[in-house]
Amino acid sequence: MKNIDFQKILSSARKMESENAELLSEMVRIQSFSSQEKEMIEFTAERFKDAGAGVDIDPMGNLLAKIGDGDPIIAIDAHIDTVGVGDIKLWEKDPFSGEISDGKVYGRGASDQKGGAAAMVTAAKIINEMGGTDRGTILFTCTVQEEDCDGLCWQYIINEDKIKPNLVILTEPTNGNINRGHRGRMEMEAKTFGVSCHASAPERGDNAIYKLASVLLELEKLNNKLGSDEFLGKGTLAATKLYSSSPSLCAVADGASVHIDRRMTLGETEQSAVAEILDLPSMNKYGGKVEVLEYFTPSWKGLTYKTKKVFPVWALEENHPVVKSAVECYTKLFAEKPTVDKWTFSTNGVATMGMFGIPSFGYGPGFENQAHAPNEYCPIEHLTQCSAFYAAYALAYGK
């Protein structure tokens, strides 16, 4: 990193601060729920073209913008889909206003995670302002369907687009920290079975809902017994939705199930998580089954790329060269050492690092607790810092 003018990069980012904030504001005003990202992808593609990057949109609908060519490839990733608004009464500001006030940009996706995408565009401008790169490729990816199926986009980029970076920076919000991992997750259903009958005579049937009630109580207790890791913390289990089936609302349920969100810490696997549920007394007593779910929703381009909803845990060692280089870059830019931490939620790193072993770390604008929350916002200063960091790290990588 000896040949990089860090202060010139930071100065450029600060000069573009208002422009960066306005770009994020425009992005927030574009609704881009999962599988509905077309307008956002096309808008961002034009911004990258304006920044001097080459642009392509793959068959899944991911935006691939690049500066330079050949190896090595450093990728900087932002998913540009968002969750919904939820109860609009909880919002003090219009969630799609992109209001800029009090040093913040407000609205759905401001932190999670269009702020990362805006900072990437500004970083591309800075890189080209500095003369571009003479070694390898700087790849900016604006990816789709992450909120519904984290990492699916990168499974496609690596397996089908045949692009496998040497390193990935994830721009999810990190509270100003460098993040080096997070727990994995999986989605599954625990199911119980019964026999339907007319609800006027419930004794003639076998109600699957009552069986599931016993399972639910045991799932709650199981959450308190799950494994833990010193860095990533404890595995968790949450029941998030209930289902039942019967011939009618006047019939006893012949089937019932609960959707389970399972967060896995180091040492936990798909197999161990399923076995823990199958071993519950009520599951044994009632012959319950566990189904690991699959994702098969078409992208905005109509492409369906099916995957099992199992997303591996991952963490880089604190002394890993990639973590050390991220800390060095941050320190040279901002004249202080960063906190090295982890995310509570999961990111596209479940694929880049968890599935494919590509060294990955996170540094992104915004606060993690703003993700999926009403009155979401992103501090403008975070945008400036991240723009500078992405440009500096990308230019320094491999030198």
Beta strands, then each sheet from edge to edge (+ up, - down):
strand 1: 54-57
strand 2: 63-68
strand 3: 73-79
strand 4: 100-101
strand 5: 104-106
strand 6: 137-143
strand 7: 167-170
strand 8: 178-179
strand 9: 181-182
strand 10: 184-193
strand 11: 228-229
strand 12: 233-234
strand 13: 236-245
strand 14: 255-264
strand 15: 289-292
strand 16: 294-295
strand 17: 307-308
strand 18: 310-311
strand 19: 314-315
strand 20: 340-341
strand 21: 360-362
strand 22: 377-379
sheet 1: 1+ 2- 6+ 3+ 7+ 21+
sheet 2: 4+ 5- 22+
sheet 3: 8+ 20+
sheet 4: 9+ 19-
sheet 5: 13+ 14- 10+ 15-
sheet 6: 13+ 14- 10+ 18-
sheet 7: 11+ 12-
sheet 8: 16+ 17-
end
